[in-house]
Amino acid sequence: MRSIAFFNNKGGVGKTTLLCNVAAALGIRKNKRVLIIDADPQCNATQALFTEDIVESLYTKSSSFTIQSVIQPLSLGKGYAEQIRPLASASFGVDVIPGDPRLALKEDLLASDWNDAIAGKARGLRTSFMFVQLLELCTTYDFVLFDVGPSLGSINRAVLVGSDYFISPMSSDIFSLKAIENITKAMSTWKEDLKAGLRRNPDKAEVPQLKNGWNIMFAGYVTQQYFAKKDSAGEVRAVTAYERVMKRIPKSIDTHFVKKLQPSAPRINYNLGTVPNLFSLIPMSQTSRKPIFQLRGVDGVVGAHFTKVREAGDLFEEIATRFMGNLSALSDD
């Protein structure tokens, strides 16, 4: 099992759309067992993966298992959850631990316990390692994908502590480049703080053990939401305003994510693919609760949209293939 966070410090980059469609490509086209954990209090992935009736039922029944069911026992001092009860999303071919808006209320708890973790206190480390422990219950899956918000707050830090890899969806603007720098600085600081906390902890038996320390690796990026047109040779290219920024992304990725976070990593192609603006296909997917490449006439697809649906299917499958290839290359290092 490999755990991957889809993460960027900039919002509005199409992160959830990318995650859900790559997950569906892995599940439906690659026949992989995939679990999505919605760790974003906005619950966008949960809304994309399930019908309104199912979502309403989730949040009106006290017996529903959501991400809140994982953190609530810890907040009450009762320890880790002993089992998980994922919900199947048949249309996407994946299992899901749904998000929960109440997760936002735990941000202060996780922040406070992080300070205790840095001091070497067992309770702080146990809370900070909540997703490390959760993943111990997910070993029947090939891939566990985390959807998170765009912040550098305590929830995302706890997710990243538990993740083996992270993927960064990028939009073609200057703010995505600045977000890369922010992530690098934050993760470098967090790693040093956690290392110090583990050294100070007197009773390692009380704390889950990280494999090889906190060794999360960057596995690739996907550039999204650019406008494209055909050039004189018939090749599809991003329009000039977007192309200028897109040309700067590889160098920024190499400088900050690769050379600073994992300088000994193999020299692989971290560009997993580019996704142009898919316009009306995205709201169709959101309304029908289907992957973009599964849309049909009954969902509102007409005329040239059918070609776009097929192209989107090929595109997300290619991204999934490169994604798996990068994980294999990095794990062999």
Beta strands, then each sheet from edge to edge (+ up, - down):
strand 1: 2-6
strand 2: 34-38
strand 3: 87-89
strand 4: 94-97
strand 5: 143-147
strand 6: 165-171
strand 7: 217-226
strand 8: 228-230
strand 9: 236-238
strand 10: 271-276
sheet 1: 3+ 4- 2- 5- 1- 6- 7- 10-
sheet 2: 8+ 9-
end
